[in-house]
Amino acid sequence: MGKKDKNKKKGKGAEKTAMKTDKKLAAKQKKMLEKLGEADIADIVKKLEAQEQSLTTITENVCEAPTPRSNFSLVAHPEKEELILFGGELYNGAKVCIYNDLYFYNIPRNEWKQLRSPSGPTPRNGHQMVATANDGGQLWLFGGEHASPSQLQFYHYKDLWTLSLKTRQWSKINAPNGPSARSGHRMVVSKKRLFVFGGFHDNNQSYHYYNDVHVFSLETYEWLKIEVAGPIVPAVRSGCCMAAAPDGKIYIWGGYARTSMKKDLDRGITHTDMFMLDVDKSGNGNKFKWSTVKPGGYRPKPRNSVGCTVAANGKAYCFGGVMDVNEDDENVQGQFGDELLAFDMSSQVWRLLEVAAKTKGSSKPDKDKVHDVEMAGDAVPAAEKTVTTSTDGIFTVTVGGPGSSQAATPYVSKIPSLFGPPRRTDVPSPRMNPGLCVCKGILYLFGGLYEEDEKQHTLNDFYALDLHKLEQWKVLIAGNQRAHDWIDDDESSSSDEECSDDDDDDDDDDDDDSEMETD
């Protein structure tokens, strides 16, 4: 009894210490914000909500392609040859621009339109959006975050929205018992239900990562009370890939989380494991069960923030992503991927896809375009474990996955210096958080970002690839490395630029022609 009370008191002491630390951080941040003259993030969001409420008419006009951005949503229209893009962000070294613009890309016409509809979602990034075919077509959007211009404050959303593609009107769904506020989560639609998994919440003072599952019924418009049974549960994470198979099974792969190593030092963990969520047959349809997956075929390198989409053939297509490599305890370098992968959910096999012209005189796909060699030891362990490797002084932390020591080999970015030779623009370069979707057998890739030293370069290129041929990336909008200028620290104090959709459009008109705009 005494031991129990002692532990209880110790727990309360730790809680008080954490509260004091949070208060000190909050006070320090408050002074910094006062110095910058920046309003509280809650007031900023309220102002944005009021602006949305003030709109009274629906307008849809032909426009230039969207400005550079990452962490946006790109989906295919469920009934038309159209792509739909919403939100995202751009950071220029001094300020972050957050968007809530909604674009429709007409594929046959190669034409962009921007829709402005009253009382819609406020600007955000790191959200999730899916399209459904019911009632003439709908968009469903959940969560995300909004950062203040200084990036010292973050506001995470827990709102659920739907847009009628027929009436062009937004509606906010006020249903109780939904997920907590978060971004970096994943959401898919399966069997007339929305499934939300994982994500994180970070207010610059403390952070939390999630591994919970929430289900929303598209028939009753309510968050369902579900039970996830069994001992197997994926570790907390954000930025993973999530894909729904035609048979109702749901897969997650990879992702990222931070963990505290010691005081004032966190370590990023890149996951390599894969799990499957399926209905537990012993339940009533609201009981689910996780199981580990041991995929065969090609072994992908560790990564997170990968572009992922599912085609009608039941395959999940993935492009890009990033893995943090720790040069020392405080310095982290992002290494970006440009692999195009396909995961066959029916056979649970990975394939590395090579885009190359058809071999002369052959009517069949070149066998060298697809790499699906089965490798010994590629089974994912049922229990996740942390593997630490050291290569040429680089310390890498990897969690789980097949052949962990081999899988932890860093992927070296192929992005050259901006001051060196220009990169190729006829193929997508390495990047994280691109938009990816499939329409009529064509894979579309849009925007994203990569890092070079301390700089973030947000992309505005746009590509299309015929998945039946895998012969060539078609460049719809060529990349432009000067689509936006990076502002160094010594310049940031003199930069008073405001972020808005209209301002960004004007800037692009000054700097670029119509072929140099995208994401």
KABEL-V627931 format. One record per pair of residues at least 12 apart in sequence whose ideal C-beta (glycine too) atoms are under 7 Angstrom apart, sorted by the first residue. I is the first residue (numbers start at 1). J is the second residue. If there is no record, write none. Layout:
i:I j:J
i:I j:J
//
This chain:
i:22 j:205
i:22 j:206
i:25 j:205
i:26 j:205
i:29 j:152
i:29 j:204
i:32 j:152
i:33 j:152
i:36 j:150
i:38 j:148
i:38 j:149
i:38 j:150
i:41 j:148
i:41 j:153
i:41 j:154
i:41 j:155
i:42 j:155
i:44 j:148
i:45 j:122
i:45 j:146
i:45 j:155
i:48 j:122
i:48 j:123
i:49 j:122
i:52 j:119
i:52 j:120
i:52 j:122
i:53 j:119
i:55 j:116
i:55 j:118
i:55 j:119
i:56 j:118
i:58 j:116
i:58 j:117
i:58 j:118
i:58 j:168
i:59 j:116
i:60 j:113
i:60 j:115
i:60 j:168
i:61 j:113
i:61 j:114
i:62 j:111
i:62 j:113
i:63 j:112
i:63 j:113
i:63 j:114
i:64 j:112
i:64 j:505
i:64 j:508
i:64 j:514
i:64 j:517
i:65 j:112
i:65 j:462
i:65 j:477
i:65 j:517
i:65 j:518
i:66 j:85
i:66 j:101
i:66 j:103
i:66 j:517
i:66 j:518
i:66 j:519
i:67 j:90
i:67 j:460
i:67 j:504
i:67 j:505
i:67 j:508
i:67 j:517
i:68 j:90
i:68 j:447
i:68 j:458
i:68 j:459
i:68 j:460
i:68 j:483
i:68 j:484
i:68 j:518
i:68 j:519
i:69 j:88
i:69 j:89
i:69 j:90
i:69 j:99
i:69 j:447
i:69 j:458
i:69 j:519
i:70 j:88
i:70 j:89
i:70 j:433
i:70 j:447
i:70 j:448
i:70 j:449
i:70 j:458
i:71 j:88
i:71 j:89
i:71 j:125
i:71 j:126
i:71 j:433
i:72 j:85
i:72 j:86
i:72 j:87
i:72 j:88
i:72 j:125
i:72 j:435
i:72 j:519
i:73 j:85
i:73 j:86
i:73 j:87
i:73 j:127
i:73 j:128
i:73 j:129
i:74 j:435
i:74 j:436
i:74 j:437
i:74 j:446
i:75 j:129
i:75 j:130
i:75 j:131
i:75 j:437
i:76 j:131
i:76 j:437
i:76 j:438
i:76 j:439
i:77 j:131
i:77 j:137
i:77 j:165
i:78 j:131
i:78 j:132
i:78 j:133
i:78 j:137
i:79 j:133
i:79 j:137
i:81 j:107
i:81 j:108
i:81 j:439
i:81 j:440
i:82 j:104
i:82 j:105
i:82 j:106
i:82 j:107
i:83 j:105
i:83 j:107
i:83 j:437
i:83 j:439
i:83 j:444
i:84 j:104
i:84 j:131
i:84 j:139
i:85 j:103
i:85 j:435
i:86 j:102
i:86 j:129
i:86 j:141
i:87 j:99
i:87 j:100
i:87 j:123
i:87 j:124
i:87 j:125
i:87 j:127
i:87 j:144
i:88 j:125
i:89 j:125
i:90 j:458
i:90 j:484
i:91 j:456
i:92 j:484
i:92 j:485
i:92 j:486
i:92 j:487
i:93 j:455
i:93 j:486
i:93 j:487
i:93 j:488
i:93 j:492
i:94 j:487
i:94 j:492
i:94 j:495
i:95 j:149
i:95 j:497
i:95 j:499
i:96 j:147
i:96 j:149
i:96 j:151
i:97 j:499
i:97 j:504
i:98 j:123
i:98 j:124
i:98 j:125
i:98 j:146
i:98 j:147
i:99 j:123
i:99 j:501
i:100 j:120
i:100 j:121
i:100 j:122
i:100 j:123
i:100 j:124
i:101 j:114
i:101 j:501
i:102 j:114
i:102 j:115
i:107 j:439
i:115 j:168
i:117 j:168
i:117 j:169
i:117 j:170
i:119 j:170
i:120 j:170
i:121 j:141
i:121 j:161
i:121 j:170
i:122 j:146
i:123 j:146
i:124 j:144
i:124 j:145
i:124 j:146
i:124 j:157
i:125 j:144
i:125 j:145
i:126 j:144
i:126 j:145
i:126 j:183
i:126 j:184
i:127 j:141
i:127 j:142
i:127 j:143
i:127 j:144
i:127 j:183
i:128 j:142
i:128 j:143
i:128 j:185
i:128 j:186
i:128 j:187
i:129 j:141
i:130 j:187
i:130 j:188
i:130 j:189
i:130 j:194
i:132 j:189
i:132 j:218
i:134 j:218
i:135 j:164
i:135 j:166
i:136 j:164
i:136 j:165
i:136 j:166
i:137 j:165
i:137 j:166
i:138 j:162
i:138 j:163
i:138 j:164
i:138 j:165
i:139 j:162
i:139 j:163
i:139 j:165
i:140 j:162
i:140 j:194
i:141 j:161
i:142 j:160
i:142 j:187
i:142 j:196
i:143 j:157
i:143 j:158
i:143 j:182
i:143 j:183
i:143 j:185
i:143 j:199
i:144 j:157
i:144 j:183
i:145 j:157
i:145 j:183
i:149 j:499
i:152 j:204
i:153 j:204
i:154 j:202
i:154 j:203
i:154 j:204
i:156 j:181
i:156 j:182
i:156 j:183
i:156 j:201
i:157 j:181
i:158 j:178
i:158 j:179
i:158 j:180
i:158 j:181
i:159 j:172
i:160 j:173
i:160 j:175
i:160 j:178
i:160 j:216
i:161 j:173
i:173 j:221
i:175 j:221
i:175 j:222
i:175 j:223
i:176 j:223
i:177 j:223
i:177 j:225
i:178 j:214
i:178 j:223
i:179 j:196
i:179 j:214
i:180 j:201
i:181 j:201
i:182 j:199
i:182 j:200
i:182 j:201
i:182 j:210
i:183 j:199
i:183 j:200
i:184 j:199
i:184 j:200
i:184 j:238
i:184 j:239
i:185 j:197
i:185 j:198
i:185 j:199
i:185 j:238
i:186 j:198
i:186 j:240
i:186 j:242
i:188 j:242
i:188 j:243
i:188 j:244
i:188 j:250
i:189 j:244
i:190 j:244
i:190 j:248
i:190 j:250
i:191 j:248
i:192 j:218
i:192 j:219
i:193 j:215
i:193 j:216
i:193 j:217
i:193 j:218
i:194 j:215
i:194 j:216
i:194 j:218
i:195 j:213
i:195 j:215
i:195 j:250
i:196 j:214
i:197 j:213
i:197 j:242
i:197 j:252
i:198 j:210
i:198 j:211
i:198 j:236
i:198 j:237
i:198 j:238
i:198 j:240
i:198 j:255
i:199 j:238
i:200 j:238
i:207 j:258
i:209 j:236
i:209 j:237
i:209 j:238
i:209 j:257
i:210 j:236
i:211 j:233
i:211 j:234
i:211 j:235
i:211 j:236
i:211 j:237
i:213 j:226
i:213 j:228
i:213 j:277
i:213 j:288
i:224 j:286
i:225 j:286
i:226 j:286
i:226 j:287
i:226 j:288
i:227 j:283
i:227 j:286
i:227 j:287
i:228 j:288
i:228 j:290
i:229 j:280
i:229 j:287
i:229 j:289
i:230 j:289
i:230 j:290
i:232 j:290
i:232 j:291
i:232 j:292
i:233 j:290
i:234 j:252
i:234 j:275
i:234 j:290
i:235 j:257
i:235 j:271
i:235 j:384
i:235 j:399
i:236 j:257
i:237 j:255
i:237 j:256
i:237 j:257
i:237 j:271
i:238 j:255
i:238 j:256
i:238 j:257
i:239 j:255
i:239 j:256
i:239 j:304
i:239 j:305
i:240 j:252
i:240 j:253
i:240 j:254
i:240 j:255
i:240 j:271
i:240 j:304
i:241 j:253
i:241 j:254
i:241 j:306
i:241 j:308
i:241 j:316
i:241 j:318
i:243 j:308
i:243 j:310
i:243 j:316
i:243 j:345
i:244 j:310
i:245 j:314
i:245 j:345
i:246 j:314
i:248 j:279
i:249 j:276
i:249 j:278
i:249 j:345
i:250 j:276
i:250 j:277
i:251 j:274
i:251 j:276
i:251 j:293
i:251 j:345
i:252 j:274
i:252 j:275
i:253 j:274
i:254 j:271
i:254 j:272
i:254 j:303
i:254 j:304
i:254 j:306
i:255 j:271
i:255 j:304
i:256 j:268
i:256 j:269
i:256 j:270
i:256 j:271
i:256 j:304
i:257 j:269
i:265 j:329
i:267 j:397
i:268 j:324
i:268 j:332
i:269 j:397
i:269 j:399
i:270 j:302
i:270 j:303
i:270 j:304
i:270 j:323
i:270 j:324
i:270 j:398
i:271 j:399
i:271 j:400
i:272 j:302
i:272 j:398
i:272 j:399
i:272 j:400
i:272 j:401
i:272 j:407
i:273 j:380
i:273 j:384
i:273 j:399
i:273 j:400
i:273 j:401
i:274 j:293
i:274 j:295
i:274 j:380
i:275 j:290
i:275 j:291
i:275 j:292
i:275 j:293
i:276 j:291
i:276 j:293
i:277 j:290
i:292 j:380
i:292 j:382
i:293 j:348
i:293 j:380
i:294 j:379
i:294 j:380
i:295 j:348
i:295 j:349
i:295 j:350
i:296 j:348
i:296 j:349
i:296 j:374
i:296 j:378
i:297 j:349
i:297 j:350
i:297 j:351
i:297 j:372
i:297 j:374
i:298 j:350
i:298 j:351
i:298 j:352
i:298 j:371
i:298 j:372
i:298 j:373
i:299 j:350
i:299 j:375
i:299 j:378
i:299 j:402
i:299 j:403
i:299 j:407
i:300 j:341
i:300 j:350
i:301 j:323
i:301 j:337
i:301 j:407
i:301 j:409
i:301 j:411
i:302 j:323
i:302 j:398
i:302 j:401
i:302 j:407
i:302 j:408
i:303 j:321
i:303 j:322
i:303 j:323
i:303 j:337
i:304 j:321
i:304 j:322
i:305 j:321
i:305 j:322
i:305 j:432
i:305 j:433
i:306 j:318
i:306 j:319
i:306 j:320
i:306 j:321
i:307 j:319
i:307 j:320
i:307 j:434
i:307 j:435
i:307 j:436
i:307 j:445
i:307 j:448
i:308 j:436
i:309 j:436
i:309 j:437
i:309 j:438
i:311 j:438
i:311 j:467
i:314 j:345
i:314 j:346
i:315 j:342
i:315 j:343
i:315 j:344
i:315 j:345
i:316 j:343
i:316 j:345
i:317 j:342
i:317 j:436
i:317 j:438
i:317 j:443
i:318 j:341
i:319 j:340
i:319 j:428
i:319 j:434
i:319 j:436
i:319 j:445
i:320 j:336
i:320 j:337
i:320 j:338
i:320 j:430
i:320 j:431
i:320 j:432
i:320 j:434
i:320 j:448
i:321 j:337
i:321 j:432
i:322 j:334
i:322 j:335
i:322 j:336
i:322 j:432
i:323 j:335
i:323 j:410
i:323 j:411
i:325 j:394
i:325 j:396
i:325 j:410
i:326 j:395
i:326 j:396
i:327 j:394
i:334 j:451
i:335 j:410
i:335 j:411
i:335 j:412
i:335 j:413
i:336 j:413
i:336 j:415
i:336 j:430
i:336 j:431
i:336 j:432
i:336 j:450
i:337 j:411
i:337 j:430
i:338 j:414
i:338 j:428
i:338 j:429
i:338 j:430
i:339 j:352
i:340 j:353
i:340 j:355
i:341 j:353
i:349 j:372
i:351 j:370
i:351 j:371
i:351 j:372
i:352 j:371
i:353 j:369
i:353 j:370
i:353 j:470
i:354 j:368
i:354 j:369
i:355 j:465
i:355 j:470
i:355 j:471
i:355 j:472
i:355 j:473
i:356 j:369
i:356 j:471
i:357 j:471
i:357 j:472
i:358 j:471
i:365 j:470
i:369 j:470
i:377 j:402
i:377 j:403
i:378 j:402
i:378 j:403
i:379 j:402
i:380 j:400
i:380 j:401
i:380 j:402
i:381 j:400
i:384 j:399
i:384 j:400
i:385 j:400
i:386 j:399
i:387 j:404
i:387 j:405
i:387 j:408
i:389 j:405
i:389 j:408
i:394 j:410
i:396 j:408
i:396 j:410
i:413 j:430
i:413 j:450
i:414 j:429
i:414 j:430
i:415 j:429
i:415 j:430
i:415 j:450
i:415 j:452
i:417 j:452
i:418 j:452
i:418 j:481
i:425 j:461
i:425 j:475
i:425 j:478
i:425 j:479
i:426 j:473
i:426 j:475
i:427 j:473
i:428 j:445
i:428 j:463
i:428 j:473
i:429 j:450
i:430 j:450
i:431 j:448
i:431 j:449
i:431 j:450
i:431 j:459
i:432 j:448
i:432 j:449
i:432 j:450
i:433 j:448
i:433 j:449
i:434 j:446
i:434 j:447
i:434 j:448
i:435 j:447
i:435 j:519
i:441 j:466
i:441 j:467
i:441 j:468
i:442 j:464
i:442 j:465
i:442 j:466
i:442 j:467
i:443 j:465
i:443 j:467
i:444 j:464
i:445 j:463
i:446 j:462
i:446 j:518
i:446 j:519
i:447 j:459
i:447 j:460
i:447 j:461
i:447 j:518
i:447 j:519
i:448 j:519
i:455 j:486
i:457 j:481
i:458 j:484
i:459 j:479
i:459 j:519
i:460 j:477
i:460 j:479
i:460 j:480
i:460 j:483
i:460 j:516
i:460 j:517
i:460 j:518
i:460 j:519
i:461 j:477
i:461 j:478
i:461 j:479
i:461 j:518
i:462 j:476
i:462 j:477
i:462 j:518
i:463 j:475
i:463 j:476
i:464 j:476
i:477 j:515
i:477 j:516
i:477 j:517
i:477 j:518
i:478 j:515
i:478 j:516
i:480 j:512
i:480 j:516
i:482 j:511
i:483 j:512
i:483 j:516
//
